[in-house]
Structure formats: C-alpha cells, structure tokens
Amino acid sequence: FAPIDAEMIEWLALPPGARVLDAGCGPGTMLAQFAAAVGPAGHVAGLDADAEALERARRYLAAQPHAG
C-alpha cells in the first residue's frame, strides 16, 4: 500500500505543525508518514482497538527517524 499511502499523504497537504489523529492506526506505518509530513512542530496520535496492533505500532515507530 506504500504508493497509495504516499499519495494520500500528498493529497492531505498537511501543513508543518498540524495535528493528526489516525483512528484505526493498525501497525503504525501511516503514523510515521504523518510525522514526517507535519514535522517536529506537529503532533501525531494513533488509536486502535487491537492492543497487539498498538504494541506493533510502538515498536515500529521507535525505530523510525521521526520517533518521539
């Protein structure tokens, strides 16, 4: 889904410093892309009903350059 995800991020035209809520974030791959788009002044949060998916998202995001 990476090409579609990148196209969606571009379509959203998130400005630097924006706040993003990803409801149903799953393993967090989009969260990293949102973080890159909004930059260090922005804020990205992910929610998911599946605790295992959230744990995978935490591990995935900890290894990303925009973690934190």
RAKA-V910109 format. One record per residue. N is the residue number from 1. RES is the residue in one letter. D_FIRST is the distance of its C-alpha to the first C-alpha in Angstrom with 1 decimal. Layout:
BEGIN
n->{N N}
res->{RES RES}
d_first->{D_FIRST D_FIRST}
END
This chain:
BEGIN
n->{1 2 3 4 5 6 7 8 9 10 11 12 13 14 15 16 17 18 19 20 21 22 23 24 25 26 27 28 29 30 31 32 33 34 35 36 37 38 39 40 41 42 43 44 45 46 47 48 49 50 51 52 53 54 55 56 57 58 59 60 61 62 63 64 65 66 67 68}
res->{F A P I D A E M I E W L A L P P G A R V L D A G C G P G T M L A Q F A A A V G P A G H V A G L D A D A E A L E R A R R Y L A A Q P H A G}
d_first->{0.0 3.8 5.7 5.3 6.0 8.6 10.0 10.5 12.3 14.3 15.2 16.5 18.7 19.5 22.9 24.0 25.5 23.5 23.0 19.7 19.4 16.2 17.5 15.6 13.9 13.3 13.1 13.0 10.1 10.1 13.9 14.1 12.6 14.9 17.7 17.4 17.5 20.6 22.4 25.1 26.9 24.1 23.2 20.1 20.4 18.2 19.6 18.8 21.4 20.4 22.4 20.8 17.3 19.1 20.8 17.6 16.5 19.9 19.9 16.5 17.7 21.1 19.9 18.2 20.4 20.2 21.4 24.2}
END
